[in-house]
Amino acid sequence: MKKIFIPFIALALVSCNIDRSPFDSKESQEILTDPTGLKTITLGNYAILKGNAKGEGFANNTYRVGEYSGDNINISGVTTDPFFFYYNYQSIKTNTKTNDIWNDGYKTIIGCNRAISKFPEGKDADTDQLIGENYFLRAYVYFSLVNVFGRPYNQGTGNLGVPLKTSDDVNELPPRATVGAIYDQVINDLKKAEQLMTLNKKNIYASKEAAQALFSRVYLYMENNDKAIEYADKVINSGKYTMLSNAELPSYATKTPENNTETILAFKYNKDGDYSDGWGTIGSMYSNIQGVGWGEMFASSSYLDLINKNPQDARLKFISPKYDSPLSPAAYWVQKGTNASGQVAYEYKFQKTFQQSGNTYFTMSNVNYQVYSEIQPNKTSYYFTNSNGEKTYVTLDNDIDKRQGYPKFFVLKCSLQEGVAQLWSPVVVRLAEIYLNRAEAYAKKGITTSALTDVNTIRTRAGIPTYASLPAGQTILDIVLQERRLELAFEAHRKYDIFRNKLNLNREYPGSHLNGNNPFYTIPYTHNRIIEYIPEQQIQIQPNLIQNPD
């Protein structure tokens, strides 16, 4: 998306200095009479969602909620940044990032409402396309908001969602609608979007196929599996998108969206204009590249255990261990124990290894332990026998640099677009997800063969063995959700995949989420904190908003 400066964005204020509108009234009227007004409003709505070069904005902050609240990452310490409360499930009502999600979301909704209500359909294909894009953006925002602030659809459509606003009147302050009503609005908006968008534009703008792709996700969340399959079929059969090859997959984030055949829609960040110094972006927390980035948030041992089952998996290249220099061979594992307060603790153990008579050893507490090998499916595993006579499986590698005891398993999935350290264009939807949406819907319908076929499409591309049948002890849904975790890691799906399937989140692995007096080792899907509080600032100016339970 070409960088455009739009001087009339977001300066109108309602009480308490809360910014609710993307345009002030005088300038908005001028836009409405301008021949390019609809395009200007639409670009303004994209700009609000995309945010700024410092990693703020709707897409970035909703990403933080979806990914940091899952089990793919660990944070190596504490931070004053309020995203920490997403990670440790100690939500606060004054979280500024949550308030930004709300404000940016409703600013975009009002902008979309203005475009939809002020410009008539049927004038020409260009106009209809832009109106359709606004329907899509409104659907995307409402779907995102109801996932952040409302409980999963299958936990009750009568639960409170978010306010439903379809006018551009900034003084209209509706109460919270139900989850069901918000989903109905999303469905209706996507139907209009699908109908109106007929032009072939670059994948940095919404399209008919983007609407169909989002439909497949929405219906999957609703557990309307037939519809999820129907819309996944539309996208796959359109022939407009192809999966990157096995060799190209690890460079997914380095491509601009327009040059990526798998991306259906992304919010484009340009290296000129949208990028400053790279600090504060999503990728800057995951890695330090070319001296840019905090590099304080790493791939979790839980995720690493899963992906390391197949060492040839191309997706492993999204993980970049920062090795000590000079290289030093070591064995490492995660050990369960207790901390100084007597609480259960999980910590990494690293021991330097040495060779003796062709065997590998390490020394711990003045005792030499031999590391043995064991042939397992798809890999060779290593273990030693601990002082209790039990097998402890280890990884043999070089020693890894650590931050406060946590090894730096950098994540590269949100960095290095066009070779720029922390430049990244957030992906809204891509083809691999559509295959996995369809696989999950087939699984829930009990059509195991079709579900495995779609899972195997993803595994073949990753370069790992496919399934001829279900592994012992696992259901087809287990297999699909496992593959979703592997493929969609660090893309803000994981939290929702867990809780909408009525699963509990297991966080029994090293990370600062287990610090403090009340750590969450497991978060039940019924817990109140799987959704965020309504920002207190919003309730102060709009007393008809009902707060989510403590």
C-alpha positions in Angstrom: 0.0 0.0 0.0 1.5 3.3 -1.0 2.3 5.5 1.9 -0.2 8.4 1.8 -0.3 11.2 4.3 -4.0 11.9 5.2 -4.0 15.1 7.3 -7.6 14.9 8.4 -7.3 11.6 10.3 -8.2 11.4 13.9 -8.2 14.7 15.7 -11.8 15.0 16.7 -12.3 14.4 20.4 -15.3 13.4 22.5 -15.2 13.9 26.3 -12.3 12.7 28.4 -10.0 13.1 25.4 -11.0 9.8 23.9 -10.5 9.8 20.1 -13.5 8.1 18.6 -13.6 9.4 15.0 -11.2 9.1 12.1 -12.3 12.5 10.7 -13.4 15.8 12.0 -16.9 16.8 10.7 -15.9 19.8 8.6 -13.2 18.0 6.7 -15.3 14.9 6.4 -18.0 16.9 4.6 -15.3 18.1 2.2 -14.2 14.5 1.6 -17.8 13.4 0.8 -18.0 15.9 -2.0 -14.6 15.1 -3.4 -14.5 12.7 -6.4 -11.8 10.7 -4.7 -13.5 10.9 -1.2 -14.4 7.2 -1.0 -10.9 6.2 -1.9 -9.5 8.6 0.7 -11.8 7.3 3.5 -11.0 3.7 2.6 -7.2 4.3 2.6 -7.6 6.1 6.0 -9.4 3.0 7.4 -6.5 0.8 6.2 -4.0 3.2 7.8 -5.7 3.1 11.2 -5.7 -0.7 11.2 -2.1 -0.9 10.0 -0.8 1.5 12.7 2.6 3.1 12.8 6.3 2.3 12.4 6.7 1.7 16.1 4.5 -1.4 16.1 1.3 0.2 17.4 -2.1 0.1 15.8 -5.0 -2.3 15.7 -3.4 -5.2 13.8 -0.3 -5.2 16.0 -2.1 -5.0 19.3 -4.7 -7.6 18.4 -1.7 -9.8 17.4 -0.2 -9.4 20.8 -3.4 -10.6 22.5 -3.7 -13.6 20.3 -0.1 -14.8 20.3 1.3 -13.7 23.7 -1.6 -15.4 25.5 -0.9 -18.8 23.9 1.8 -21.4 24.5 4.3 -20.7 21.7 6.4 -18.2 23.4 8.1 -17.4 26.7 9.2 -14.0 28.0 12.6 -13.9 29.6 11.8 -11.4 32.3 9.4 -8.7 33.2 8.6 -5.5 31.3 6.7 -2.3 31.9 5.0 -2.7 28.5 1.3 -3.5 29.2 1.5 -6.4 26.7 3.0 -8.3 29.6 -0.5 -8.6 31.1 -1.6 -10.6 28.0 1.2 -13.0 28.6 0.8 -13.7 32.3 -3.0 -13.5 32.4 -2.9 -10.8 35.1 -5.2 -8.6 33.1 -5.7 -5.0 34.2 -8.6 -2.6 33.4 -6.2 0.3 32.6 -4.2 -1.5 29.9 -3.3 1.2 27.4 -2.8 -1.3 24.6 -6.3 -2.8 25.2 -7.7 0.8 25.1 -5.9 1.4 21.8 -7.5 -1.8 20.4 -10.9 -0.4 21.3 -10.3 3.1 20.1 -8.6 2.1 16.8 -11.3 -0.5 16.2 -14.2 1.9 16.6 -12.4 4.7 14.7 -12.2 2.2 11.8 -15.8 1.1 12.2 -17.0 4.7 12.1 -14.9 5.3 9.0 -16.3 2.2 7.3 -19.8 3.2 8.3 -19.2 6.6 6.7 -18.1 5.0 3.4 -21.0 2.5 3.4 -23.7 5.0 4.3 -22.6 8.0 2.2 -21.6 6.4 -1.1 -24.3 4.6 -3.1 -23.7 1.2 -4.6 -24.1 0.4 -8.3 -22.4 3.5 -9.7 -19.5 1.5 -11.2 -17.2 -1.4 -10.4 -14.5 0.8 -8.8 -17.0 2.3 -6.3 -18.6 -1.0 -5.5 -15.1 -2.5 -4.9 -14.2 0.2 -2.4 -17.6 -0.1 -0.6 -17.0 -3.8 -0.5 -13.6 -3.3 1.1 -15.2 -1.2 3.8 -17.7 -4.0 4.5 -14.7 -6.4 4.7 -12.7 -4.1 7.1 -15.8 -3.6 9.3 -16.3 -7.4 9.5 -12.6 -8.0 10.3 -12.7 -5.4 13.1 -15.9 -6.7 14.7 -14.6 -10.3 14.5 -11.3 -9.3 16.1 -13.0 -7.2 18.8 -15.5 -9.9 19.7 -12.6 -12.4 20.1 -10.7 -10.0 22.4 -13.6 -8.9 24.6 -16.3 -11.7 24.2 -16.2 -15.4 25.0 -16.0 -18.0 22.3 -19.1 -18.4 20.2 -19.7 -22.0 21.4 -19.7 -20.9 25.0 -23.0 -19.0 24.4 -24.2 -16.6 21.8 -26.0 -14.7 24.5 -22.8 -13.7 26.2 -21.8 -10.0 25.9 -19.7 -9.0 23.0 -19.0 -5.4 22.0 -21.1 -2.5 21.0 -22.7 -2.8 17.6 -22.5 0.5 15.8 -23.5 0.9 12.1 -23.8 4.7 11.9 -21.1 7.3 11.6 -22.5 9.4 14.4 -19.7 9.7 17.0 -22.2 10.7 19.7 -24.2 7.4 19.3 -22.9 5.2 22.1 -24.7 1.8 22.0 -24.4 -0.8 24.8 -22.6 -4.1 24.3 -24.4 -6.4 21.9 -24.3 -10.2 22.3 -21.6 -12.4 20.8 -24.3 -13.8 18.5 -25.4 -10.4 17.3 -21.8 -9.4 16.5 -21.2 -12.7 14.6 -24.5 -12.0 12.6 -23.1 -8.6 11.7 -19.8 -10.1 10.6 -21.6 -12.6 8.4 -23.8 -10.0 6.8 -20.9 -7.7 6.2 -18.8 -10.5 4.6 -21.7 -11.4 2.3 -21.9 -7.8 1.1 -18.1 -7.7 0.7 -18.1 -10.9 -1.3 -20.8 -9.6 -3.6 -19.4 -6.1 -4.2 -15.7 -6.8 -4.6 -15.1 -7.9 -8.2 -11.8 -6.3 -9.1 -8.4 -8.0 -9.1 -6.3 -5.8 -6.8 -3.1 -6.5 -5.1 -3.2 -8.6 -1.9 -2.6 -5.5 0.2 -6.3 -4.7 -0.3 -9.4 -6.7 0.6 -10.8 -8.9 -2.2 -13.6 -11.3 -2.9 -11.2 -14.2 -1.9 -10.1 -12.4 1.3 -13.8 -12.2 2.3 -14.2 -15.9 1.5 -11.1 -16.8 3.4 -12.3 -14.8 6.5 -15.7 -16.5 6.1 -14.0 -19.9 6.4 -12.4 -18.8 9.7 -15.6 -17.2 11.1 -17.7 -20.2 10.3 -15.1 -22.5 11.8 -15.2 -20.5 15.0 -19.0 -20.8 14.9 -18.7 -24.6 14.4 -20.7 -24.3 11.2 -18.5 -26.8 9.5 -20.3 -27.2 6.3 -20.0 -23.5 5.6 -16.4 -23.4 6.7 -15.7 -26.1 4.1 -17.8 -24.4 1.4 -15.8 -21.1 1.7 -12.5 -22.8 2.0 -13.3 -24.6 -1.2 -14.0 -21.3 -2.9 -10.6 -19.9 -2.0 -8.7 -23.0 -2.9 -10.5 -23.6 -6.1 -10.2 -20.0 -7.2 -6.6 -20.8 -8.3 -5.4 -17.3 -7.4 -3.1 -18.5 -4.6 -0.4 -21.1 -4.4 1.6 -22.4 -1.5 5.2 -21.4 -1.3 7.6 -24.2 -2.0 9.4 -26.1 0.8 12.6 -24.1 -0.1 10.8 -20.8 -0.1 8.8 -21.3 3.1 11.5 -20.2 5.6 11.7 -16.9 3.7 7.9 -16.2 4.0 8.3 -13.0 6.1 11.1 -11.6 3.9 8.8 -11.2 0.8 6.6 -8.2 0.3 3.0 -9.3 0.3 2.6 -8.6 -3.4 5.5 -11.0 -4.2 4.1 -13.8 -2.0 1.8 -16.2 -3.9 0.4 -17.6 -0.6 -0.7 -14.4 1.0 -4.4 -13.6 0.5 -4.3 -10.4 2.5 -1.7 -8.5 4.5 -1.3 -5.0 5.8 1.6 -3.7 3.9 4.5 -2.0 5.6 7.0 -0.2 3.4 10.6 0.1 4.2 10.4 3.8 3.2 7.9 5.6 5.3 6.5 2.8 7.5 9.8 1.9 9.1 11.9 4.0 11.5 14.5 2.3 13.6 12.7 -1.1 14.1 12.5 -0.9 17.9 9.0 -1.5 19.3 7.8 -3.6 16.3 6.4 -7.1 16.7 9.7 -8.7 15.5 11.8 -6.6 17.8 10.6 -8.5 20.8 11.4 -11.9 19.2 15.0 -11.2 18.0 17.9 -8.9 17.7 19.0 -8.7 14.1 21.7 -6.5 12.8 21.8 -4.9 16.2 18.1 -4.0 16.1 15.6 -5.5 18.5 15.1 -6.3 22.2 15.3 -10.0 21.7 13.5 -10.8 25.0 10.7 -13.1 23.9 11.6 -16.6 22.6 10.0 -19.8 21.2 8.7 -21.8 24.2 10.1 -25.2 25.1 6.6 -26.5 24.5 6.6 -25.4 20.9 10.2 -26.5 20.4 9.4 -30.0 21.7 6.7 -30.3 19.1 8.5 -29.0 16.0 11.7 -30.9 16.9 10.0 -34.2 16.4 10.9 -33.8 12.7 14.3 -32.1 12.4 13.9 -31.8 8.7 10.8 -29.5 9.1 11.3 -26.4 7.0 9.4 -24.4 9.6 12.2 -25.0 12.1 14.1 -22.3 10.1 11.8 -19.7 11.6 13.6 -20.4 14.9 17.2 -19.1 15.1 19.1 -20.1 18.3 21.7 -17.4 19.2 24.7 -19.6 19.9 27.5 -18.6 22.3 30.8 -17.7 20.6 33.0 -19.6 20.3 30.8 -22.6 19.8 30.7 -25.0 22.7 28.9 -28.4 22.5 26.3 -28.9 25.1 23.3 -31.0 26.2 20.2 -29.2 27.4 16.7 -30.1 28.7 13.9 -28.6 30.8 13.8 -29.8 34.4 10.8 -29.6 36.7 11.5 -28.6 40.3 10.6 -26.1 43.0 11.6 -22.5 43.4 12.6 -20.7 46.7 8.9 -20.2 47.5 8.2 -23.9 47.2 6.2 -23.4 44.0 6.6 -25.7 41.0 9.2 -24.4 38.7 10.5 -25.3 35.2 14.0 -24.3 34.2 16.4 -25.0 31.4 19.5 -27.0 32.3 22.6 -26.7 30.1 25.7 -28.8 30.5 28.8 -28.7 28.4 29.6 -32.1 26.8 32.8 -33.8 26.1 33.9 -36.9 24.1 35.6 -39.9 25.6 36.3 -43.2 23.9 33.7 -42.2 21.2 31.0 -41.5 23.7 29.4 -38.2 24.8 29.4 -37.2 28.4 28.7 -34.2 30.6 29.5 -33.5 34.2 26.9 -32.5 36.8 27.4 -32.2 40.5 30.8 -33.9 40.1 29.2 -36.9 38.4 29.8 -37.9 34.8 26.7 -38.8 32.8 26.8 -40.6 29.5 24.4 -39.5 26.8 22.9 -42.4 24.9 21.1 -42.4 21.6 17.7 -44.0 20.8 16.3 -44.4 17.3 12.7 -43.0 17.1 10.4 -42.3 14.2 11.8 -39.6 12.0 14.8 -38.8 14.3 17.4 -39.9 16.7 16.7 -39.0 20.3 19.3 -38.6 23.1 18.9 -39.2 26.8 20.8 -39.8 30.0 19.9 -41.8 33.1 19.5 -39.4 36.1 20.3 -40.0 39.7 16.9 -41.6 40.2 17.5 -44.1 37.4 15.0 -42.4 35.1 15.5 -41.5 31.5 15.9 -37.7 30.8 15.7 -36.8 27.2 18.1 -34.0 26.1 19.0 -32.0 23.0 22.5 -32.1 21.8 23.6 -28.8 20.2 25.9 -26.0 20.9 25.5 -23.8 24.0 23.0 -21.0 23.5 23.3 -17.4 24.8 20.8 -16.8 27.6 18.9 -13.9 29.1 18.1 -14.4 32.8 18.5 -18.1 32.3 16.3 -18.4 29.2 18.0 -19.5 26.0 17.6 -17.2 23.1 15.6 -19.1 20.6 14.9 -16.1 18.3 11.8 -16.1 16.2 12.2 -14.8 12.6 8.6 -15.1 11.4 7.9 -11.3 11.9 11.2 -9.9 10.6 13.5 -9.3 7.7 11.1 -8.2 5.0 13.2 -7.0 2.1 16.2 -7.7 4.3 15.3 -4.9 6.7 15.9 -6.1 10.3 12.5 -5.7 11.9 10.3 -4.8 8.9 7.2 -7.1 8.6 3.7 -6.8 7.0 1.1 -8.5 9.2 -0.6 -11.3 7.4 -4.4 -11.3 7.8 -5.0 -14.6 6.0 -3.0 -17.0 3.9 -3.7 -20.1 1.9 -2.1 -22.6 4.4 -4.7 -21.5 7.0 -7.5 -22.2 4.6 -6.4 -25.8 4.1 -6.2 -26.1 7.9 -9.6 -24.5 8.4 -11.1 -27.1 6.0 -9.2 -29.9 7.8 -10.6 -28.9 11.1 -14.1 -28.7 9.8 -13.8 -32.1 8.2 -12.4 -33.5 11.4 -15.4 -32.2 13.3 -17.7 -33.8 10.8 -15.9 -37.1 11.3 -14.5 -37.2 7.7 -11.1 -38.4 8.7 -9.7 -39.1 5.2 -10.4 -35.6 3.9 -9.0 -34.0 7.1 -5.8 -36.0 6.8 -5.5 -35.1 3.1 -5.5 -31.4 4.0 -3.1 -31.9 6.9 -0.8 -33.8 4.6 -0.8 -31.0 2.1 0.7 -28.8 4.8 3.1 -31.5 6.0 4.3 -32.3 2.5 5.2 -28.6 1.9 7.0 -28.6 5.3 9.0 -31.6 4.1 8.0 -34.0 6.9 6.3 -37.4 6.8 2.6 -37.5 6.1 -0.1 -39.5 7.8 -1.4 -42.7 6.2 -3.7 -43.2 9.2 -4.3 -41.8 12.7 -1.4 -42.3 15.1 -2.3 -44.5 18.1 -3.9 -42.6 20.9 -4.7 -39.4 18.9 -8.0 -38.2 17.4 -8.2 -36.6 14.0 -8.9 -33.3 15.8 -5.7 -33.7 17.8 -3.8 -34.1 14.6 -5.3 -31.0 13.0 -4.9 -28.8 16.0 -1.3 -29.9 16.3 -0.6 -29.1 12.7 -2.3 -25.7 13.1 0.1 -25.0 15.9 3.1 -25.9 13.9 2.1 -24.1 10.8 0.4 -21.0 12.2 2.7 -20.4 15.2 3.6 -16.7 15.8 0.6 -15.6 13.7 -1.9 -15.0 16.6 -4.1 -18.0 16.1 -3.0 -20.2 19.0 -5.0 -18.7 21.9 -8.3 -18.8 20.0 -7.6 -22.3 18.6 -7.3 -23.6 22.2 -10.2 -21.9 23.9 -12.8 -22.1 21.1 -12.2 -25.9 21.1 -12.9 -26.0 24.9 -9.3 -27.0 25.7 -7.2 -25.8 28.6 -4.0 -24.0 28.0 -1.0 -25.8 29.4 1.9 -23.4 30.3 4.1 -25.8 32.3 7.3 -24.6 30.7 10.0 -22.1 31.6 9.1 -18.4 31.3 8.4 -15.4 33.5 4.6 -16.2 33.3 5.3 -18.5 36.3 6.9 -15.8 38.4 5.0 -14.2 41.3 2.6 -15.5 43.9 -0.3 -16.6 41.7 1.1 -18.1 38.4 -1.1 -19.8 35.9 0.2 -23.3 35.1 -3.0 -24.1 33.3 -5.7 -21.7 32.1 -9.1 -23.4 31.9 -11.2 -22.5 28.8 -13.9 -21.4 31.3 -11.7 -18.9 33.1 -12.8 -15.3 33.1 -9.4 -14.1 31.9 -9.5 -15.7 28.5 -11.0 -12.4 27.5 -9.9 -8.9 28.2 -11.5 -6.4 30.4 -13.4 -3.6 28.7 -11.0 -0.6 29.1 -11.9 1.4 32.2 -11.5 4.6 30.2 -14.3 3.5 28.0 -16.6 2.7 30.8 -16.0 6.0 32.4 -17.3 7.9 29.4 -19.9 5.3 28.5 -21.6 4.0 31.7 -23.9 1.7 29.8 -21.0 -0.6 29.1 -21.0 -3.7 31.3 -17.6 -4.8 32.5 -16.4 -8.4 32.0 -16.3 -10.4 35.2 -13.3 -10.4 37.4 
